[in-house]
Amino acid sequence: MSTRWQHWILWVVMVVIAWACVADAQPAPRLGPPPPEEVLQLPEIKVIAPARLPGLPLPLSEVPATVQVITGEELRQSGGVTLQEALTRLPGVTLNDEQGNAVQPGISLRGFQGTSVTGVPQGISVFLDGVRLNEPTVEEINFDLIPMDDIERIELIRGPSAVFGRNTLGGSLNITTSRGAARREIVPELAGGSFGSQQYRLRLGGTEGYIDYYFSGLLARQDGWRDASATRLGKGFGKVGMRYGGTDATLSFLYGDNRIEQPGSLPLSLLRQDRTLNFTGGDFFSPRTYLWTLNLRQELGAGFALNLNGFGRILHAEQFNVSLIADNTRSFTHTTSAGGTLQLSHRASVLGRQNHLIVGAEYVHHDVSTQVFEEKNDRTLAACFEAALATGDDPAEACPLQALSTQVSDKQHGAGFYVQDTLNLARGLLLQTDRFGLTVAGRWDWLRHTILDESPPEAARPSATGSSTFSRFTPRVGVNYTLSPEYSIYVSYSQGFRAPAFLELTCAGPGAICPGLQAGVAPDPPLQSVKAAHYEIGFQARPVLWLETDLALFRTDVRDDIFAVSPTGTVGLFFQNIGDTRRQGLELSLRGTYKRLLDAAVNYTYTEATFEVDTALATPRLTAGCMTTPCTQLVRKGDAIPLIPTHRLNVSLDYHPMSWLTLSLTGSYVGKQWLRGDEANQERPLSDYFVVNSRVRAHWQQITGFVQVNNLLNNTYETFGTFAPNARRPGAPVERFLTPAPPIHVLAGISYQF
């Protein structure tokens, strides 16, 4: 979209806002019902007692954790183009855009990361209708394959949770998809905007007797605002359900076929010249997935209910990386997964006190294979030809255009058993209205990797063939004290566990650097599993009917943390245990409403993510006393972990001057962050930044339309940074590489409900 059209759209938005304010100041006929009462009471949030499969609803005051719930309607009204962007309105959720495109930014939460990048240790689990979406290669999350427009509900459960299993160090994202409503509907949707954005979507759903159905299709394209940064997303989703008596069953299918170009970060010298450039044009990621999910819930009577979840999933992914200092790499990863979960829940009175018990077991199998090919580019082909001619070899034989460098596979078997019990211990201890509740949970996880290395002999690396087994029991205990319906306190302790992933095990030392951030081979040294001990205290209050506040203080101590490190002068990496780390901080949020005119929210997060031992790490930058590669940096206790901002502040306003119109304004402040590769905190960090987004949404009869403007102030900032050699300059000096955020851009859309 041209700058001229952006200015016209901004002008229209300003006119609509001004007109709405005048209309509200001078009473005019309202559409819809008459004005409501002066003060509205915020509804009490009901959450599903955190478990792998849906159980019985509990009020938030009986869950010893910080839980945020986002409905599908709230998600769509947030203006977030991606799920990650929508989540940033929650306390402490920050974007890190290493790939440099619109759909693949990662998120950080309480000092842990969840991203699609296969070189970042993960600490967040994502579930879709009970199916874990973290990929078995390195627990990465392909957010672009999640059907954001088909989400009915999201629960973000912060901190380790025994019942959600391994990898839930920072938290769990539990997503439930939509199903057919009572009224049949067909809704076409159309959207477009800056950078050649186009979105076409059709959904239909309804209920016929005991059967409900929901189907949708999406095609989205964007040229991107940087060179070679186009994206194409294609998704299809369908769900058929049945409700009859005490039986509730759904069968769903998800298809995704995407192609995403990845402009990545830019060296600082080029970033200052032109932020739209692409340093190594040609990088792309192309996944195709199929997911079948069956969910069954059967009421058994006497307070018992049985849940069954079964799934099958296939993922084919191609990743291509251009290199200016070595051969290009092209990898193909094929994953076949299947598994299921069986859960029994019981709710009844025990000695006159309400008790909610959940017991479950799950099994999963993954069959993963990865091939990495090294492909000659103009630079490496010329160097190879020159070397072959110098030695008298035939260049055609000595310099193949493509050669297999790595071929490894992994057969994974995982099992877990969990139990959770929530008991209302007492009432009226100190006050007539108070309640005292206890939650106790535990989970045992077992995971086995059987790795087969079939890399060609000319790879000249040690074989990674072998097996590794990890197991651990993780407990959880929490206490809720509810003084009254308006005030409650909780205290909890829990443990978390993350087993080393497939590619982490095959890239576990300096002798087995993963080329192109993909796959390598290494039998030694072994990696230890990551263990976490988490402490949290929270306070929830509703001092007046229209105001809700939440405060949480947390600390997570991690042992044998796994980090990905890059030797100087390379773009590869390897993984290693680095000892103890810590994440601690506070989260404060306030949410209020005035009449039916204004909804406002403010949240602030303070996060300290630090190393807790002195350690030496490889670094891609040149350090004092080390002017030749490879270099190491001495990381001392108390140094901050990179790419985790200490301060984050969100403010949002939703103004409803009329029943059919909503005007929204959001602002986010993100503090300074150290660059990856500067774990010793010696270089200049990423600058802090502030970004403002606005949105106008109107709904009249069956028509819904919106216009949103992101980065309204057109601020210039970066969301990711590291160090790498700049091969476009003589001598390939190591520079800061930063990923620029997009400038001001506009998206508008319309839908019609038949």
JODA-V166893 format. One record per residue. N is the residue number from 1. RES is the residue in one letter. PHI is phi in whole degrees, -180 to 180 (NA if undefined). PSI is psi in degrees with one decimal (999 if undefined). NEAR is the number of other C-alpha atoms within 10 Angstrom. Layout:
<<N	RES	PHI	PSI	NEAR> <N	RES	PHI	PSI	NEAR>>
This chain:
<<1	M	NA	133.4	14> <2	S	-72	160.7	11> <3	T	-62	-34.9	11> <4	R	-61	-45.8	8> <5	W	-68	-35.3	13> <6	Q	-60	-42.4	18> <7	H	-64	-40.2	12> <8	W	-63	-43.0	11> <9	I	-66	-41.4	18> <10	L	-60	-40.1	16> <11	W	-64	-41.8	11> <12	V	-64	-43.0	13> <13	V	-59	-44.7	19> <14	M	-64	-37.9	13> <15	V	-66	-42.9	12> <16	V	-62	-43.6	15> <17	I	-62	-45.6	17> <18	A	-64	-43.3	11> <19	W	-63	-40.2	13> <20	A	-64	-40.8	19> <21	C	-64	-42.4	15> <22	V	-65	-41.0	13> <23	A	-63	-34.6	14> <24	D	-76	-33.8	14> <25	A	-71	-32.2	10> <26	Q	-113	99.8	8> <27	P	-49	132.5	8> <28	A	-131	164.3	10> <29	P	-58	132.5	8> <30	R	-96	145.9	13> <31	L	-85	144.1	10> <32	G	91	-161.3	9> <33	P	-71	164.0	7> <34	P	-68	164.5	9> <35	P	-58	139.3	12> <36	P	-82	-171.2	9> <37	E	-65	163.0	9> <38	E	-66	-37.2	9> <39	V	-118	131.4	13> <40	L	-110	144.1	16> <41	Q	-95	129.8	15> <42	L	-67	134.6	15> <43	P	-69	147.3	9> <44	E	-73	133.1	12> <45	I	-79	126.8	13> <46	K	-103	129.1	14> <47	V	-118	152.0	20> <48	I	-75	126.8	16> <49	A	-48	116.1	22> <50	P	-49	111.2	26> <51	A	-154	165.8	22> <52	R	-62	-37.9	26> <53	L	-123	155.5	28> <54	P	-57	137.0	18> <55	G	-122	-146.2	23> <56	L	-89	143.1	17> <57	P	-69	142.7	12> <58	L	-127	146.9	16> <59	P	-68	151.4	12> <60	L	-58	-28.3	20> <61	S	-68	-9.1	26> <62	E	-109	9.3	26> <63	V	-111	117.5	23> <64	P	-81	61.2	26> <65	A	-164	165.0	25> <66	T	-88	118.0	22> <67	V	-128	126.4	18> <68	Q	-110	136.1	16> <69	V	-116	128.9	17> <70	I	-122	122.0	18> <71	T	-79	163.1	15> <72	G	-61	-38.2	20> <73	E	-66	-42.6	12> <74	E	-63	-36.9	13> <75	L	-63	-44.4	21> <76	R	-72	-30.6	18> <77	Q	-80	-11.6	16> <78	S	-69	-21.8	20> <79	G	86	0.0	23> <80	G	-70	125.3	18> <81	V	-73	-32.6	16> <82	T	-120	163.7	20> <83	L	-61	-41.0	19> <84	Q	-61	-42.2	24> <85	E	-65	-39.7	19> <86	A	-65	-34.7	19> <87	L	-70	-20.4	20> <88	T	-68	-9.6	18> <89	R	-76	-12.4	22> <90	L	-85	156.9	22> <91	P	-59	128.0	22> <92	G	79	0.8	29> <93	V	-87	120.3	23> <94	T	-125	143.3	28> <95	L	-89	140.5	24> <96	N	-129	109.7	22> <97	D	-102	83.8	25> <98	E	-76	-35.3	24> <99	Q	-81	-21.5	24> <100	G	79	24.0	26> <101	N	-125	177.6	24> <102	A	-77	-19.5	22> <103	V	-118	-2.4	21> <104	Q	-118	20.6	24> <105	P	-66	147.1	26> <106	G	-92	170.8	24> <107	I	-125	153.0	22> <108	S	-121	143.0	23> <109	L	-144	119.5	23> <110	R	53	35.6	31> <111	G	86	2.8	27> <112	F	-115	156.5	21> <113	Q	-119	150.6	25> <114	G	-135	117.9	28> <115	T	-153	164.9	27> <116	S	-86	-8.0	22> <117	V	-75	130.4	21> <118	T	-87	22.3	20> <119	G	-126	13.4	24> <120	V	-117	122.6	21> <121	P	-61	130.1	24> <122	Q	-95	153.9	27> <123	G	-146	14.5	28> <124	I	-129	134.6	28> <125	S	-104	143.3	26> <126	V	-125	131.4	25> <127	F	-123	138.1	19> <128	L	-123	110.9	17> <129	D	52	39.7	22> <130	G	89	-1.4	24> <131	V	-105	126.3	26> <132	R	-69	127.7	20> <133	L	-99	-6.9	19> <134	N	-61	128.8	21> <135	E	-72	144.0	19> <136	P	-73	-9.4	22> <137	T	-67	-51.9	25> <138	V	-151	29.7	22> <139	E	62	20.2	30> <140	E	-73	164.3	26> <141	I	-122	117.8	24> <142	N	-90	83.7	20> <143	F	-59	-28.7	21> <144	D	-66	-17.3	24> <145	L	-93	-3.6	21> <146	I	-83	129.9	20> <147	P	-78	80.9	22> <148	M	-57	-40.4	20> <149	D	-74	-8.1	21> <150	D	-110	19.4	21> <151	I	-88	132.6	22> <152	E	-94	-32.0	17> <153	R	-164	142.2	17> <154	I	-128	134.1	20> <155	E	-119	122.8	19> <156	L	-103	107.8	19> <157	I	-102	115.6	21> <158	R	-87	144.9	21> <159	G	87	166.5	32> <160	P	-62	142.4	32> <161	S	-134	120.0	31> <162	A	-59	-40.2	30> <163	V	-73	-20.3	27> <164	F	-87	-10.2	26> <165	G	86	-162.6	28> <166	R	-64	154.6	27> <167	N	78	-0.6	25> <168	T	-90	65.7	27> <169	L	-83	-46.3	32> <170	G	-92	-27.8	26> <171	G	161	177.3	26> <172	S	-127	139.9	24> <173	L	-111	107.7	20> <174	N	-105	111.8	24> <175	I	-112	133.2	23> <176	T	-117	131.3	19> <177	T	-88	164.4	20> <178	S	-75	158.9	20> <179	R	-137	170.4	22> <180	G	-61	136.9	21> <181	A	-85	174.2	15> <182	A	-64	-33.9	13> <183	R	-98	132.7	10> <184	R	-71	138.4	16> <185	E	-147	148.6	16> <186	I	-130	123.0	15> <187	V	-131	105.8	16> <188	P	-85	144.0	16> <189	E	-133	143.8	17> <190	L	-139	135.0	16> <191	A	-146	153.6	18> <192	G	-163	164.1	20> <193	G	178	-149.6	21> <194	S	-63	159.3	21> <195	F	60	29.2	20> <196	G	71	27.4	14> <197	S	-70	132.6	20> <198	Q	-140	133.9	19> <199	Q	-136	130.2	19> <200	Y	-129	126.0	16> <201	R	-142	143.6	19> <202	L	-136	131.5	16> <203	R	-136	148.8	20> <204	L	-145	147.7	19> <205	G	-166	167.3	22> <206	G	170	-171.2	19> <207	T	-137	134.9	19> <208	E	-128	101.0	13> <209	G	67	-122.8	10> <210	Y	-86	-7.0	11> <211	I	-104	133.2	15> <212	D	-121	153.7	21> <213	Y	-145	152.0	23> <214	Y	-153	127.0	24> <215	F	-138	144.6	21> <216	S	-152	155.8	21> <217	G	-140	143.5	20> <218	L	-137	134.9	18> <219	L	-130	121.5	16> <220	A	-131	137.4	18> <221	R	-134	150.0	20> <222	Q	-153	134.6	21> <223	D	-74	-26.0	17> <224	G	86	155.7	21> <225	W	-95	-6.8	20> <226	R	-113	165.3	20> <227	D	-61	138.0	18> <228	A	50	58.2	22> <229	S	-134	30.4	26> <230	A	-75	151.4	22> <231	T	-132	146.7	22> <232	R	-135	122.6	19> <233	L	-119	131.5	20> <234	G	-132	124.1	20> <235	K	-136	146.7	21> <236	G	-136	133.8	20> <237	F	-138	139.0	21> <238	G	-145	143.1	23> <239	K	-144	132.1	22> <240	V	-120	130.8	20> <241	G	-129	163.0	20> <242	M	-140	130.7	18> <243	R	-122	117.8	14> <244	Y	-149	114.3	11> <245	G	60	-124.7	9> <246	G	-94	14.1	11> <247	T	-107	132.6	14> <248	D	-137	113.0	16> <249	A	-132	143.7	18> <250	T	-137	146.0	20> <251	L	-129	123.3	18> <252	S	-129	158.6	21> <253	F	-139	133.9	18> <254	L	-125	130.6	19> <255	Y	-124	135.1	20> <256	G	-139	136.6	21> <257	D	-143	105.2	20> <258	N	-124	156.2	20> <259	R	-139	119.5	20> <260	I	-128	116.6	25> <261	E	-81	144.4	25> <262	Q	-124	92.8	27> <263	P	-70	-21.5	26> <264	G	65	-156.9	23> <265	S	-94	166.0	28> <266	L	-121	142.2	27> <267	P	-64	146.5	22> <268	L	-56	-35.7	17> <269	S	-64	-34.4	13> <270	L	-83	-35.3	17> <271	L	-58	-37.9	19> <272	R	-69	-23.8	9> <273	Q	-84	-47.8	9> <274	D	-159	113.0	11> <275	R	-74	-12.0	21> <276	T	-89	-2.1	18> <277	L	-71	162.4	19> <278	N	-124	117.4	22> <279	F	-67	-43.2	23> <280	T	-130	74.1	17> <281	G	-58	133.9	17> <282	G	127	-16.0	16> <283	D	-64	138.0	23> <284	F	-156	160.4	21> <285	F	-130	129.7	19> <286	S	-134	95.9	18> <287	P	-100	151.1	21> <288	R	-137	126.7	18> <289	T	-133	151.8	18> <290	Y	-133	129.3	17> <291	L	-136	122.9	18> <292	W	-111	132.5	18> <293	T	-135	130.4	22> <294	L	-116	128.3	21> <295	N	-127	132.5	21> <296	L	-135	131.2	18> <297	R	-126	127.4	21> <298	Q	-127	119.4	17> <299	E	-74	127.5	16> <300	L	-102	-7.5	14> <301	G	90	163.7	9> <302	A	58	28.7	9> <303	G	86	0.8	12> <304	F	-95	146.2	16> <305	A	-145	143.4	20> <306	L	-118	129.1	20> <307	N	-114	138.9	21> <308	L	-131	130.8	19> <309	N	-127	131.8	23> <310	G	-137	145.6	20> <311	F	-149	158.2	22> <312	G	-138	139.0	18> <313	R	-144	139.5	20> <314	I	-127	134.0	17> <315	L	-134	125.9	18> <316	H	-116	127.8	16> <317	A	-137	135.6	18> <318	E	-117	132.5	18> <319	Q	-127	127.8	21> <320	F	-122	130.6	22> <321	N	-127	125.7	22> <322	V	-87	139.1	20> <323	S	-127	142.6	22> <324	L	-102	-4.5	17> <325	I	-120	-4.0	17> <326	A	-156	-172.7	18> <327	D	-66	151.3	22> <328	N	-67	157.9	20> <329	T	-127	141.0	25> <330	R	-131	121.2	22> <331	S	-118	148.1	22> <332	F	-126	123.2	18> <333	T	-120	128.0	19> <334	H	-121	126.4	18> <335	T	-129	129.8	21> <336	T	-122	125.0	18> <337	S	-130	147.9	19> <338	A	-155	150.2	18> <339	G	177	-174.3	19> <340	G	-166	164.4	20> <341	T	-135	136.7	22> <342	L	-121	127.2	18> <343	Q	-136	133.0	23> <344	L	-115	129.3	20> <345	S	-123	150.4	23> <346	H	-145	131.1	21> <347	R	-129	122.0	19> <348	A	-164	177.9	15> <349	S	-92	133.1	13> <350	V	-119	112.2	12> <351	L	55	38.5	8> <352	G	82	8.4	10> <353	R	-122	138.9	13> <354	Q	-65	136.1	15> <355	N	-138	136.2	19> <356	H	-126	113.8	22> <357	L	-114	136.1	21> <358	I	-130	129.8	26> <359	V	-131	134.0	20> <360	G	-150	162.8	22> <361	A	-144	144.7	19> <362	E	-142	155.1	20> <363	Y	-141	142.2	18> <364	V	-144	144.5	20> <365	H	-129	132.6	19> <366	H	-123	135.7	21> <367	D	-119	107.7	18> <368	V	-119	134.5	21> <369	S	-134	139.6	20> <370	T	-133	129.9	22> <371	Q	-120	134.6	21> <372	V	-122	125.6	26> <373	F	-111	138.6	20> <374	E	-99	127.2	21> <375	E	-119	132.8	23> <376	K	-68	136.4	22> <377	N	-108	-179.8	19> <378	D	-58	-40.3	9> <379	R	-70	-48.8	13> <380	T	-73	-30.8	19> <381	L	-67	-41.0	18> <382	A	-65	-40.8	14> <383	A	-66	-37.5	13> <384	C	-68	-42.6	17> <385	F	-61	-41.3	16> <386	E	-64	-41.5	13> <387	A	-68	-38.8	15> <388	A	-66	-42.5	17> <389	L	-65	-35.8	12> <390	A	-66	-29.8	9> <391	T	-99	-0.2	9> <392	G	81	12.3	9> <393	D	-84	160.4	13> <394	D	-77	115.8	11> <395	P	-58	-34.0	17> <396	A	-65	-35.0	11> <397	E	-86	-35.5	9> <398	A	-78	-18.9	13> <399	C	-129	70.1	20> <400	P	-65	144.6	13> <401	L	-68	-30.9	15> <402	Q	-140	135.5	15> <403	A	-142	136.8	15> <404	L	-71	124.8	17> <405	S	-107	-33.4	23> <406	T	-144	135.9	24> <407	Q	-143	106.4	20> <408	V	-133	152.4	24> <409	S	-139	160.4	24> <410	D	-145	126.3	24> <411	K	-105	114.7	20> <412	Q	-108	136.7	22> <413	H	-125	126.0	17> <414	G	-131	141.9	18> <415	A	-140	152.1	19> <416	G	-151	145.8	22> <417	F	-131	133.2	21> <418	Y	-141	156.5	24> <419	V	-146	140.9	21> <420	Q	-143	135.1	23> <421	D	-134	129.2	19> <422	T	-117	119.8	25> <423	L	-126	129.0	21> <424	N	-80	103.0	21> <425	L	-74	-40.6	17> <426	A	-158	159.9	15> <427	R	-132	151.2	17> <428	G	65	37.6	11> <429	L	-70	-54.5	12> <430	L	-113	-32.1	9> <431	L	-125	161.0	11> <432	Q	-66	-28.3	10> <433	T	-102	1.1	12> <434	D	-80	158.5	17> <435	R	-138	148.0	22> <436	F	-127	119.9	20> <437	G	-123	150.1	23> <438	L	-127	131.3	22> <439	T	-120	127.1	21> <440	V	-127	133.2	19> <441	A	-146	158.4	21> <442	G	-158	152.6	21> <443	R	-147	140.5	25> <444	W	-115	127.4	19> <445	D	-117	143.7	23> <446	W	-137	132.2	17> <447	L	-142	134.4	21> <448	R	-129	127.9	18> <449	H	-103	130.3	21> <450	T	-121	102.3	16> <451	I	-101	133.5	22> <452	L	-119	122.5	17> <453	D	-105	113.3	21> <454	E	-117	31.8	15> <455	S	-67	148.6	21> <456	P	-64	150.4	13> <457	P	-58	-32.3	11> <458	E	-68	-8.9	8> <459	A	-65	-22.7	13> <460	A	55	41.7	9> <461	R	-125	154.9	17> <462	P	-67	148.1	15> <463	S	-71	144.3	20> <464	A	-101	5.8	22> <465	T	-59	133.8	17> <466	G	158	-177.7	12> <467	S	-132	149.9	15> <468	S	-138	136.3	16> <469	T	-125	135.5	15> <470	F	-132	140.4	16> <471	S	-152	152.7	18> <472	R	-168	147.2	18> <473	F	-102	130.4	17> <474	T	-123	118.9	24> <475	P	-94	168.1	22> <476	R	-153	136.7	22> <477	V	-142	138.2	20> <478	G	-147	151.4	22> <479	V	-126	131.0	24> <480	N	-113	130.0	27> <481	Y	-123	111.8	23> <482	T	-102	109.5	22> <483	L	-70	-39.4	20> <484	S	-162	174.3	15> <485	P	-59	-16.2	13> <486	E	-99	-18.5	15> <487	Y	-135	135.8	17> <488	S	-152	154.8	22> <489	I	-133	144.7	21> <490	Y	-136	151.9	24> <491	V	-134	136.0	21> <492	S	-145	153.8	22> <493	Y	-134	135.5	23> <494	S	-151	162.8	23> <495	Q	-121	150.5	25> <496	G	-127	164.7	31> <497	F	-152	134.0	27> <498	R	-135	118.9	25> <499	A	-81	146.2	26> <500	P	-57	139.0	29> <501	A	-88	172.5	21> <502	F	-52	-58.6	24> <503	L	-73	-23.0	27> <504	E	-67	-38.9	31> <505	L	-69	-32.2	30> <506	T	-88	-4.3	28> <507	C	-129	55.7	30> <508	A	-108	34.6	27> <509	G	180	164.5	23> <510	P	-61	-21.4	18> <511	G	-83	-1.0	16> <512	A	-139	63.3	22> <513	I	-74	134.2	25> <514	C	-76	117.8	27> <515	P	-73	138.2	24> <516	G	63	23.5	26> <517	L	60	30.1	22> <518	Q	-117	-82.6	29> <519	A	-142	146.5	29> <520	G	-142	-170.2	33> <521	V	-136	137.7	27> <522	A	-166	123.5	25> <523	P	-84	-23.3	19> <524	D	-141	158.8	17> <525	P	-78	154.7	14> <526	P	-72	151.0	16> <527	L	-97	140.9	22> <528	Q	-92	153.3	17> <529	S	-69	153.7	19> <530	V	-89	130.6	22> <531	K	-119	139.1	22> <532	A	-132	139.8	25> <533	A	-118	124.5	21> <534	H	-121	134.0	23> <535	Y	-125	137.2	18> <536	E	-152	142.5	23> <537	I	-134	136.2	21> <538	G	-137	156.9	21> <539	F	-137	129.7	20> <540	Q	-124	133.9	20> <541	A	-144	147.5	19> <542	R	-131	79.0	20> <543	P	-64	-30.4	11> <544	V	-135	164.2	13> <545	L	-62	-27.9	14> <546	W	-100	4.3	17> <547	L	-129	134.3	18> <548	E	-128	133.5	22> <549	T	-129	148.4	18> <550	D	-139	137.9	18> <551	L	-136	131.4	19> <552	A	-134	135.2	20> <553	L	-115	131.6	18> <554	F	-140	155.2	21> <555	R	-147	132.7	22> <556	T	-127	114.2	27> <557	D	-97	125.0	20> <558	V	-114	133.3	23> <559	R	-110	144.4	20> <560	D	57	39.7	17> <561	D	-58	142.8	22> <562	I	-102	128.2	26> <563	F	-123	148.0	18> <564	A	-96	126.7	23> <565	V	-126	149.5	23> <566	S	-118	124.8	28> <567	P	-65	152.5	23> <568	T	-59	138.6	25> <569	G	83	7.3	23> <570	T	-124	166.6	21> <571	V	-116	10.9	19> <572	G	-94	-176.6	22> <573	L	-159	168.0	28> <574	F	-143	164.9	28> <575	F	-109	146.9	26> <576	Q	-153	150.4	23> <577	N	-73	133.1	19> <578	I	-118	9.9	19> <579	G	98	-142.2	17> <580	D	-97	141.7	21> <581	T	-135	168.4	23> <582	R	-144	140.2	22> <583	R	-124	127.5	22> <584	Q	-149	156.6	19> <585	G	167	-162.0	19> <586	L	-140	153.5	20> <587	E	-130	125.8	22> <588	L	-127	129.1	19> <589	S	-139	145.2	20> <590	L	-132	136.9	17> <591	R	-138	130.6	17> <592	G	-144	164.3	20> <593	T	-141	148.0	21> <594	Y	-127	118.7	16> <595	K	50	-134.7	15> <596	R	-116	23.3	17> <597	L	-96	-39.0	16> <598	L	-139	130.2	16> <599	D	-116	129.7	17> <600	A	-133	147.2	18> <601	A	-146	140.4	20> <602	V	-135	132.5	21> <603	N	-142	144.7	22> <604	Y	-132	139.5	20> <605	T	-131	132.1	24> <606	Y	-115	123.9	19> <607	T	-131	125.0	21> <608	E	-108	116.7	21> <609	A	-119	111.3	25> <610	T	-135	155.9	22> <611	F	-80	140.7	24> <612	E	-113	8.8	20> <613	V	-142	155.0	15> <614	D	-77	132.3	15> <615	T	-152	157.2	16> <616	A	-107	125.0	15> <617	L	-122	143.7	22> <618	A	-65	149.3	22> <619	T	-140	144.6	27> <620	P	-77	-8.0	29> <621	R	-100	160.3	30> <622	L	-82	131.6	22> <623	T	-112	169.0	19> <624	A	-60	129.3	9> <625	G	83	2.0	8> <626	C	-137	98.0	12> <627	M	-107	2.6	11> <628	T	-129	154.3	11> <629	T	-83	153.5	16> <630	P	-86	158.8	17> <631	C	-116	154.7	21> <632	T	-124	157.1	21> <633	Q	-123	142.7	22> <634	L	-91	110.8	14> <635	V	-95	125.8	21> <636	R	-105	156.6	17> <637	K	-56	129.8	15> <638	G	100	-13.5	16> <639	D	-66	145.4	20> <640	A	-82	142.1	25> <641	I	-74	133.6	25> <642	P	-63	156.9	24> <643	L	62	27.9	27> <644	I	-124	106.5	28> <645	P	-71	139.8	25> <646	T	-71	-37.4	18> <647	H	-121	138.9	18> <648	R	-147	133.7	23> <649	L	-133	132.1	22> <650	N	-123	139.8	24> <651	V	-134	134.4	18> <652	S	-140	142.8	20> <653	L	-132	130.7	19> <654	D	-123	115.2	20> <655	Y	-109	129.2	21> <656	H	-118	79.6	21> <657	P	-67	-24.7	21> <658	M	-141	162.1	21> <659	S	-64	-22.8	17> <660	W	-104	1.5	15> <661	L	-131	134.9	18> <662	T	-131	129.8	22> <663	L	-113	125.0	23> <664	S	-123	143.7	22> <665	L	-141	128.2	19> <666	T	-129	145.7	22> <667	G	-135	140.1	18> <668	S	-134	132.1	20> <669	Y	-113	130.6	17> <670	V	-124	125.8	23> <671	G	-75	-178.6	16> <672	K	-65	151.3	20> <673	Q	-138	139.3	23> <674	W	-75	147.8	24> <675	L	-76	147.8	24> <676	R	-63	135.6	22> <677	G	98	-10.7	26> <678	D	-116	53.9	27> <679	E	-64	-20.3	25> <680	A	-83	-3.5	22> <681	N	58	49.6	19> <682	Q	-110	-19.2	13> <683	E	-98	174.9	14> <684	R	-72	131.0	12> <685	P	-79	172.1	17> <686	L	-62	138.2	21> <687	S	-70	149.6	13> <688	D	-70	162.5	16> <689	Y	-152	161.4	16> <690	F	-133	130.4	17> <691	V	-131	140.8	19> <692	V	-121	134.5	20> <693	N	-124	149.8	22> <694	S	-135	158.0	22> <695	R	-155	139.5	22> <696	V	-120	127.8	23> <697	R	-131	131.4	20> <698	A	-129	141.1	17> <699	H	-134	119.8	16> <700	W	-136	115.8	12> <701	Q	54	-115.5	8> <702	Q	-97	4.1	10> <703	I	-106	133.2	13> <704	T	-129	131.3	17> <705	G	-138	157.9	18> <706	F	-150	155.3	20> <707	V	-137	126.5	23> <708	Q	-130	145.5	25> <709	V	-123	117.9	24> <710	N	-99	146.3	21> <711	N	54	56.5	20> <712	L	-56	-34.8	19> <713	L	-88	1.5	13> <714	N	55	44.9	14> <715	N	-73	151.5	15> <716	T	-106	120.5	15> <717	Y	-157	169.6	18> <718	E	-126	148.6	18> <719	T	-116	0.2	24> <720	F	-155	148.9	26> <721	G	-156	145.2	28> <722	T	-154	-168.3	24> <723	F	-127	141.5	26> <724	A	-161	159.6	26> <725	P	-72	137.8	22> <726	N	-97	95.4	23> <727	A	-73	-6.6	15> <728	R	-84	-5.0	13> <729	R	-112	149.5	10> <730	P	-56	132.1	7> <731	G	81	-2.3	9> <732	A	48	59.5	14> <733	P	-66	150.1	14> <734	V	-77	129.5	19> <735	E	-129	167.8	18> <736	R	-73	130.4	22> <737	F	-113	124.0	25> <738	L	-125	145.9	26> <739	T	-101	114.9	25> <740	P	-77	145.4	22> <741	A	-85	152.8	19> <742	P	-68	152.5	22> <743	P	-76	-172.3	15> <744	I	-54	136.2	19> <745	H	-151	157.6	20> <746	V	-125	143.4	24> <747	L	-138	132.2	23> <748	A	-132	146.7	21> <749	G	-153	164.8	18> <750	I	-148	147.6	17> <751	S	-141	156.7	18> <752	Y	-135	130.3	17> <753	Q	-102	114.4	15> <754	F	-87	999	11>>
